[in-house]
Amino acid sequence: ATANIGVIGLAVMGSNLARNLARHGHTVAVFNRTHARTLAHLEAHRAEGAFVGAETVEEFVDSLIRPRRVIIMVQAGPGTDAVIDQLAPLLEEGDIIVDGGNAHFEDTRRREARLREIGLQFVGTGISGGEVGALEGPSIMPGGSAESYAALGPILESIAAQVDGEPCCAHLGPDGAGHFVKMVHNGIEYADMQFIAEAYDVLSAAGLTAAEAAEVFREWNTGELDSFLIEITAEVLDQVDATTGRPLVELIVDAAEQKGTGRWTVQTALELGVPVSTIAESVFARSASGDRTVREASRGVLTGPDRTLPAVDRQQLVDDVRDALWSSKVVAYAQGLEQIRKASDEYHWGVDIATVARLWRGGCIIRARLLKQISEEYAVGRLATLLVAPSIQAGLAERQGAWRRVVAAAATAGVPVPGFSSALAYYDTVRAERLPAALVQGLRDNFGAHTYGRIDREGAFHTLWSADRSEVQL
Ligand code: 6PG
């Protein structure tokens, strides 16, 4: 045996990850169900490093040095279980199976528990950065036991993105912690993209062409909004269709799709009782965009303003939209990180939030300058919410006027901004002296005797609504 790591599944992500490993001096065993793909991988990339191609799973396992480290890179779902079922009987105590797909963290918990029983280590790992990231340095979010990380971590750290001399890879916690963090990463990714799309929509309503909007995003990318998604937004907006000469973005069908991680983020948040309202709006915005029946029935039937924004100075509007984008982005991070904290408490994972933000500074899709600031704020100590971190709170105080102007102008003009407005509503909710939830409690007590608490006395109370309306203490 010569290989110190192996990769199963050589579609683009798996193949690129194997290449990244080989380029970093690892001897990489590679296996794909269809052997032709293994051969094609070897043929194309042999010169990049040391690969050991295997035709059977047995051969693959035999080529690995113990403890064997196997990264599974197949489509998340039943395919992962099928590979595990093939692999597990051939492995020995202490060997490590890594699942690098976008698995649901509950599946990861189940798989980890099952494999632990037979003495195998299972590491559910988030890997972000798309095809290029897999090859050039992704952000890696491993869960699993500390023991497995000791054997695996150095290898993963060697191929991860590096920021300020630190790898964007660290052990996050046992069993499903890594995949949970990756799931929330994707939820935030949905929100980030929704904000960007809303910003573009408002700029378009103000009369900016796609090329002009691209210029604005390019400019934003030199400042506090500096991030991968803002960078590629300029690229997408600048793209001109070869046949029509029109901006490509105007020719793309306006229905956003999703593979499920954003939906899982929201489903899980509902279970945990964490209000990720802005992330949820971003997931729903995709569903709404794809709801042809409702959109076709409503278009031209439901009346409203024609997207004419109140007259404002163009530069002022651009600056305001930038501030609304930054503020909303902070809210999405606050919600997502809070969800991770809550899950970590619930499952006793001990996830360090500063570390999560640190891993996201490079390699992943949501990498952004802001994440350095966020990780530094969490490193100071436990925060009830990111929003009250000193530099963030000050940033929001400075920008909220602009944020409100954008939401108000968009509402007046009939431009939908569910991301910006839900983020602002969340901000105003958490900072409120008193919420109308008091009335909701009164209503619940009225129709269902659900009881309420009082601000001036301890205990649970109920008003006898259909009798003499006196109050009883329970
Ligand atoms: C990443 C991405 C990646 C992928 C998701 C999102 O971190 O590299 O998040 O995992 O793009 O599958 O896909 P959907 O938008 O289709 O849900």
Boltz pocket constraint, residues with backbone or C-beta under 6 A from the ligand:
constraints:
  - pocket:
      binder: B
      contacts: [[A, 102], [A, 127], [A, 128], [A, 129], [A, 130], [A, 186], [A, 189], [A, 257], [A, 258], [A, 259], [A, 260], [A, 261], [A, 262], [A, 364], [A, 365]]
      max_distance: 6.0
